Amino acid sequence: MHKGKDIFWRHAQLKEDGKLACNFCGEQYTGGITRFKYHLAGLLCHDVAICHQVPDNVKQMALKAFEGMNEKPTKKGKMSSYRISSSASGPHLGSSGSTSNSLTKEGGQLQTISNMFRKQEKDNIDRLLFKAMVMNNLPFNLLRSNDFKNFVVVVSQHGPGYFPPSSETARKRLLDDARKEVDVYIEEMKSTWEHYGCTIMSDIWKDTIRSRSYINLLVSCPTGTIFWKAKHVEKVPKNAELITEFLSSAIEEIGPKNVIQIVTDNGSNYRKAKLILEERYSNIFTTSCAAHCIDLMLEDIDTLENVASIMTKARQIVKFIYNKQQALDVMRTYTKGAELKRPGATRFASHFICLHSILKQEENLRFMVASNDWRLVEEVEKDHARDITHLIQNEDFWNMGKEIIMFVEPLVKVLKMVDGEGSTMGYLYEALDRAKEAIKAASKDKKEKYMSY
């Protein structure tokens, strides 16, 4: 439906009785486009229901539309006095999470005073949230969680009177309810295996702190991926017998006819286990994990003499800066807060990502070691800091580092693709072909150059 200039009319249908019907959920009600935007934005407005089927991009557009409306000065008639609500006296979260009516006056001054109280209120709420996180050792990454953001939205829509459940309620009733939901989800997923089949995925996870290992097993299908079970082992099994029996028990639990393939890492123990399983179950394919194979390629590249030398220097730079608070403060000043990536213990791709992050800050790091701020670091750390200065001022380090990244970046991109959800074998083959072509192009088709990688 297209009525007027508002783009949101396209998401509604005008019925014969004059009601609007949402194209996403079919909800019908009387009113104009503003009420309909409340519906799409997920905001409560009198008797307008919230749309639970609206796409995220449309919902965000509707929310931004209200932000734009709030920025415009409101046109009110003259009022003989201010009207002060209870929320003006202190922090208070109303049904819309704002204090737009806390203090009113005619014309543009209304919005200015309203915004002032709204900012004060938000600052108070932010401080209370920050205090709760710090006092309860909650990670700041919680604020990036979509689940947490949805929780905040729903609480603001609920309005005054909401109080969180007790710890006893959370650990008993809510936990039991969550378990039941998971059980239902798993049963629904299992019901599709007979028609579409599933993939068993397995790897070994090492707990270096407690010196023990786990053989993990997951089941994946078009509906999703679930954890199936795990087995605790004192150390990584070198023979295939234990792994074979563990995988075989899962196949029998799921049903051999429902399993299409088994995907594992490329270790010798798993390779032997897959050969045994292929003989035992002729209908099941076995495949090596693409992400693990590509990571092994990067490991081989990392062992090349010219590459290993540069990677060692990159790790030295990062290790020194992040182990010395004074050096870290100086670096953050010159990189304007940008961080260097530190290499991980299990993925060799992280070593190249670390080098790449250093190369991106080349100019800033060069300025850093030439500054008086860095001289103060050298006075304290002496030879260690001077070694880092020489590394960063070394032209060969930068030139060789750029060449290495030029060759491995196509592989890292493929690794990121296959390490996520949704990548298929066809995409993998095409991505690898493109990576090969990119590496050849980077070396200007000089075979002796790209074949060394």
C-alpha positions in Angstrom: 0.0 0.0 0.0 1.4 3.5 -0.9 -0.3 6.4 0.7 1.4 9.7 1.1 5.1 10.2 1.3 5.8 8.1 4.4 7.8 5.1 3.4 6.2 2.9 6.1 2.9 2.8 4.2 4.5 0.1 2.0 4.5 -2.3 5.0 0.7 -2.0 5.6 -2.6 -2.8 3.8 -5.7 -0.6 4.1 -8.8 -2.8 4.6 -12.3 -2.0 3.4 -13.4 -1.2 7.0 -10.7 1.4 7.2 -8.3 -0.6 9.4 -4.6 -1.0 8.8 -3.2 -4.6 8.4 0.5 -5.2 9.0 2.2 -7.0 6.1 4.4 -9.0 8.5 2.1 -10.3 11.2 -1.4 -9.5 9.9 -2.4 -7.5 13.0 -5.3 -5.1 12.3 -6.2 -1.8 14.1 -7.5 1.7 13.4 -5.3 4.7 13.2 -2.7 6.4 11.1 0.9 5.9 10.1 2.3 7.1 13.4 0.5 4.3 15.4 1.7 1.9 12.7 5.3 2.9 13.2 4.9 2.3 17.0 3.8 -1.2 16.0 6.9 -1.8 13.8 9.4 -0.2 16.2 8.3 -2.4 19.0 7.2 0.5 21.2 4.1 0.4 23.4 1.5 3.0 22.5 -2.0 2.7 24.0 -3.6 -0.4 22.5 -1.1 -0.8 19.6 0.4 -4.3 19.7 4.1 -4.9 19.1 5.0 -6.7 15.8 7.1 -9.8 16.6 7.7 -10.7 12.9 9.0 -7.4 11.6 12.5 -7.7 10.0 15.3 -6.1 12.0 16.2 -3.5 9.3 12.5 -2.3 9.2 12.4 -2.1 13.0 15.6 -0.1 13.1 14.2 2.3 10.5 11.0 2.8 12.5 13.0 3.5 15.7 15.2 6.0 13.8 12.0 7.7 12.6 11.0 8.4 16.2 14.5 9.7 17.0 14.1 12.2 14.2 10.7 13.2 15.5 12.1 13.8 19.0 14.7 16.1 17.6 12.2 18.5 16.1 10.9 21.3 18.3 7.4 20.7 19.5 4.6 23.2 18.9 2.7 23.8 22.0 0.4 26.5 23.0 1.4 29.0 25.7 1.3 27.7 29.2 1.1 29.9 32.3 3.4 27.7 34.3 5.6 24.7 34.2 4.3 21.2 34.8 6.7 19.1 36.9 6.1 15.3 37.2 7.4 13.1 39.9 10.2 11.9 37.7 11.8 15.3 37.7 12.9 14.9 41.3 15.2 11.9 40.7 16.1 8.9 38.6 12.9 7.2 37.4 12.2 5.0 34.4 8.7 5.5 33.0 6.8 3.4 30.5 8.7 4.9 27.6 12.1 5.3 29.5 12.1 9.1 29.2 11.0 12.2 31.0 9.7 14.1 28.0 6.8 15.5 30.2 8.9 16.2 33.3 9.2 19.9 32.5 7.2 21.7 29.8 7.3 25.2 28.4 6.2 26.7 25.1 8.0 26.3 21.8 11.6 25.1 21.3 12.5 25.6 24.9 10.3 22.6 25.8 12.5 20.2 23.9 15.7 21.7 25.3 14.6 21.3 29.0 13.1 17.8 28.2 16.4 16.6 26.7 18.3 18.0 29.7 16.3 15.8 32.1 16.3 12.8 29.8 20.2 13.0 29.6 20.4 13.3 33.4 18.1 10.3 33.8 20.0 8.2 31.3 23.4 9.1 33.0 22.0 7.9 36.4 20.8 4.6 34.9 24.1 4.1 33.1 26.0 4.6 36.4 23.7 2.1 38.3 24.2 -0.5 35.5 27.9 0.1 35.5 28.1 -0.3 39.3 26.0 -3.5 39.2 28.3 -5.0 36.6 31.5 -4.1 38.5 30.2 -5.3 41.9 29.1 -8.6 40.4 32.1 -9.2 38.2 30.1 -9.1 35.0 32.1 -8.8 31.8 31.6 -5.5 29.8 31.0 -7.6 26.7 27.5 -8.2 28.2 26.6 -4.8 26.8 27.2 -6.2 23.3 24.8 -9.1 23.8 21.6 -8.9 21.8 19.8 -10.9 24.5 20.8 -8.3 27.1 19.6 -5.4 24.8 16.3 -7.2 24.2 15.9 -7.5 28.0 16.4 -3.8 28.5 13.9 -3.0 25.7 11.2 -5.2 27.3 11.8 -3.8 30.8 11.4 -0.3 29.5 8.2 -1.3 27.7 6.9 -2.9 30.9 7.2 0.3 32.8 7.3 0.9 36.6 6.7 -2.1 38.8 9.0 -4.7 37.3 11.3 -6.4 39.8 13.7 -9.2 38.8 13.2 -12.8 40.0 14.9 -14.0 43.1 18.0 -16.2 42.8 15.9 -19.2 44.0 13.4 -18.6 41.3 16.1 -18.4 38.6 18.0 -21.5 39.7 14.8 -23.6 40.1 11.7 -22.6 38.1 13.4 -20.5 35.3 16.2 -23.0 34.9 13.7 -25.9 34.7 11.7 -24.0 32.1 14.8 -23.3 30.0 15.7 -27.0 30.2 12.2 -27.9 28.9 12.5 -25.4 26.1 15.9 -26.9 25.1 14.4 -30.4 25.2 11.6 -29.4 22.9 14.0 -27.7 20.5 16.2 -30.8 20.4 13.2 -33.1 19.8 12.0 -30.9 17.0 15.4 -30.9 15.4 15.8 -34.7 15.8 12.4 -35.2 14.0 14.0 -33.7 10.8 17.0 -36.1 10.8 15.0 -38.9 9.3 14.1 -36.7 6.3 17.2 -34.6 5.8 19.9 -36.5 7.6 22.6 -34.9 9.8 26.3 -34.4 10.2 28.4 -35.5 13.3 31.2 -33.1 14.2 33.9 -34.0 16.7 37.2 -32.5 18.0 39.3 -32.7 21.1 39.5 -29.8 23.5 42.5 -29.4 25.8 42.1 -27.9 29.2 45.7 -26.8 29.8 44.9 -25.3 33.3 43.5 -28.6 34.7 45.7 -30.8 32.5 42.8 -32.8 31.0 41.1 -33.2 27.7 37.6 -33.7 26.3 36.3 -35.4 23.1 33.4 -33.2 22.0 30.6 -34.3 19.7 28.1 -32.0 18.0 25.3 -32.8 15.6 24.5 -30.4 12.7 21.6 -30.3 10.2 19.8 -27.6 8.2 17.7 -26.6 11.3 20.8 -25.9 13.4 23.6 -27.4 15.5 23.4 -28.9 19.0 25.9 -30.3 21.5 25.3 -34.1 21.8 27.8 -35.3 24.3 31.5 -35.3 25.5 33.9 -37.7 27.0 36.6 -36.8 29.5 40.0 -38.3 28.9 43.2 -37.8 30.9 45.2 -37.0 27.8 44.7 -36.8 24.1 44.3 -40.4 22.8 47.0 -41.2 20.3 45.3 -44.4 19.1 42.1 -44.5 17.2 40.2 -47.1 19.2 38.8 -44.8 21.9 37.7 -42.2 19.3 36.2 -44.8 17.1 34.1 -46.3 19.8 33.0 -42.8 21.0 31.9 -41.8 17.5 30.3 -45.2 16.9 28.2 -44.9 20.1 26.9 -41.6 18.9 26.0 -43.0 15.4 24.0 -45.8 17.1 22.2 -43.3 19.3 21.2 -41.1 16.4 20.6 -44.0 14.0 23.1 -45.0 11.3 20.6 -44.3 8.5 20.2 -40.7 9.8 23.9 -39.8 9.6 25.2 -38.6 6.3 28.8 -37.6 7.2 31.3 -37.2 10.0 33.6 -34.1 10.1 36.7 -34.1 12.4 40.0 -32.4 12.6 43.0 -33.7 10.6 44.9 -35.5 13.4 46.3 -38.9 12.7 44.1 -40.4 15.5 40.9 -39.1 13.8 42.1 -40.1 10.3 42.5 -43.7 11.5 39.2 -43.7 13.3 37.4 -42.5 10.2 38.8 -45.3 8.1 37.5 -47.8 10.6 34.0 -46.1 10.6 33.9 -46.1 6.8 34.2 -49.9 6.8 31.7 -50.3 9.6 29.1 -47.8 8.1 29.2 -47.9 4.3 26.6 -45.2 3.9 28.5 -42.5 5.9 31.0 -40.1 4.4 34.0 -38.9 6.4 35.4 -35.4 5.9 38.3 -33.4 7.4 37.4 -30.0 9.0 38.2 -27.3 6.3 39.0 -24.7 9.0 41.6 -27.1 10.6 43.2 -27.9 7.3 43.6 -24.3 6.3 45.0 -23.5 9.8 47.5 -26.3 9.2 48.5 -24.6 5.9 49.1 -21.4 7.8 51.2 -23.4 10.4 53.4 -24.7 7.6 53.8 -21.2 6.2 54.7 -20.0 9.8 57.6 -22.4 9.9 59.3 -21.1 6.7 62.6 -19.5 7.8 61.9 -16.0 6.4 58.4 -16.0 7.7 59.3 -17.3 11.2 61.8 -14.6 11.7 59.2 -11.8 11.0 56.5 -13.5 13.0 58.9 -13.8 16.0 59.7 -10.1 15.8 56.0 -9.2 15.6 55.3 -11.3 18.7 58.2 -9.6 20.5 56.7 -6.1 19.8 53.2 -7.1 21.0 54.5 -8.9 24.1 56.7 -6.1 25.2 54.1 -3.4 24.7 51.3 -5.3 26.5 53.5 -6.4 29.4 54.7 -2.9 30.2 51.9 -0.5 31.3 53.9 2.6 30.5 54.6 1.4 26.9 51.0 0.4 26.5 49.8 3.8 27.5 52.2 5.5 25.0 51.1 3.1 22.2 47.4 3.8 22.8 48.1 7.6 22.7 49.8 7.3 19.3 47.3 4.8 17.8 44.4 6.9 19.1 43.1 3.9 21.2 43.5 1.3 18.5 44.8 -2.1 19.9 47.2 -4.6 18.5 46.0 -8.1 18.1 47.7 -10.6 20.3 48.4 -14.1 18.9 46.3 -17.0 20.3 47.7 -20.3 21.5 45.6 -22.6 19.3 45.1 -20.9 15.9 48.0 -20.0 13.7 45.8 -17.6 11.8 45.9 -15.4 14.9 49.7 -15.0 14.4 49.2 -13.5 11.0 46.3 -11.4 12.2 48.7 -10.1 14.9 51.2 -9.1 12.2 48.5 -7.5 10.1 47.4 -5.3 13.1 51.0 -4.1 13.5 51.3 -3.2 9.8 48.1 -1.2 9.9 49.7 1.0 12.7 53.1 1.3 11.0 53.0 5.1 10.7 51.8 5.6 14.3 54.3 3.1 15.7 57.1 4.8 13.9 56.1 8.2 15.3 55.8 6.5 18.7 59.3 5.2 19.0 60.6 8.6 17.8 58.8 10.6 20.5 59.9 11.9 23.8 57.2 9.8 25.4 59.0 6.6 24.2 62.3 8.0 25.5 60.9 7.8 29.0 60.0 4.2 28.3 63.6 3.5 27.2 64.9 5.1 30.3 63.0 2.6 32.5 63.1 -0.5 30.3 66.6 0.3 28.8 67.8 -2.5 26.4 64.4 -4.2 26.0 62.8 -1.0 24.9 65.7 -0.1 22.6 65.4 -3.6 20.9 61.7 -2.8 20.2 62.7 0.6 18.8 65.2 -1.0 16.4 62.6 -3.5 15.3 60.0 -0.8 14.5 62.6 1.3 12.7 63.8 -1.7 10.6 62.7 -1.3 7.0 63.2 -5.0 6.3 60.7 -5.9 9.0 58.0 -3.7 7.4 58.7 -4.8 3.8 58.8 -8.5 4.5 55.8 -8.2 6.8 53.7 -6.7 4.0 54.8 -9.4 1.6 53.8 -12.1 4.0 50.4 -10.7 4.6 49.9 -10.2 0.9 50.3 -13.9 0.4 48.5 -15.3 3.4 45.5 -12.8 3.6 43.5 -14.7 0.9 43.8 -17.9 3.0 42.8 -16.1 6.2 39.7 -14.8 4.5 38.8 -18.4 3.4 39.4 -19.6 7.0 37.0 -16.9 8.4 34.4 -17.9 5.8 34.5 -21.7 6.6 34.7 -21.1 10.3 31.2 -19.6 10.4 27.7 -20.9 9.7 26.3 -21.6 6.3 29.4 -22.2 4.2 29.0 -25.2 1.8 31.5 -27.3 -0.1 30.8 -25.4 -3.3 31.6 -22.1 -1.6 34.8 -23.6 -0.2 36.2 -24.9 -3.5 35.4 -21.5 -5.2 37.0 -19.6 -2.3 40.1 -21.7 -2.5 40.4 -21.2 -6.2 40.0 -17.5 -5.7 42.6 -17.5 -3.0 45.1 -19.2 -5.3 44.5 -16.7 -8.0 44.9 -13.8 -5.5 48.2 -15.2 -4.3 49.5 -15.6 -7.9 48.4 -12.1 -8.7 50.1 -10.7 -5.6 53.4 -12.3 -6.8 52.8 -11.0 -10.4 52.6 -14.6 -11.6 56.3 -15.2 -10.6 56.1 -19.0 -10.0 59.3 -19.2 -7.9 57.9 -16.6 -5.6 54.4 -17.9 -4.8 55.4 -21.6 -4.9 57.6 -20.9 -1.8 54.4 -20.4 0.1 
